[in-house]
Each structure stands twice: as structure tokens, then as C-alpha cells.
């Protein structure tokens, strides 16, 4: 397949080009922070957000609808209090 944009520089405003399945865990920190999180199955999503100071802000997004794409930088998705399913990290 040809990709005429392959040599373009990617930045935070560019398209997402990688993904990984997220298995919620109260102890696992991702090796790569997300740029967005996709929620395939509705529910609550408890995450540790990433910021420039690495303040480790923990927040729960309540009642996230199925099929949502949240533009959030996350370093962990907790198993406790997370009921959303089919969660994917994008970067």
C-alpha cells in the first residue's frame, strides 16, 4: 500500500497512528501514554491522566457511552470502578 504522508512529521494535532488494547489494572502503568481512549462498551472509566508535571491526576468518567473516543492523555486505566469494556489506547 502506498502512503504519501509517510514522511510527514506527526504531532499532537495529527492523526492517531498506533493503538493497543487496554486491560484495566490498578497497578500497571502504560509504557506509552495515550493521546485518546476509545470505549467500545458503555460504562464508567477510572483513569490516571498524564500531564507535563506528571501530577498523576485520577478521575472517573461516569457513564461513558459505547463508541466514545475521549481525547485524553492517560497512563493507567484502573480495574476498580471501571465498568466500561473494549477499551483501546490510541497514540
Buried (B, 14 or more C-beta within 10 A) or exposed (E): EEEEEEEEEEEEEEEBEEEEEBEBBEEBEBEEBBBBBBBEEBBBBBBBBBEEEEEEEEEEBEEBEEEBEBEBBBBBBBEEBBBBEBBBBBB
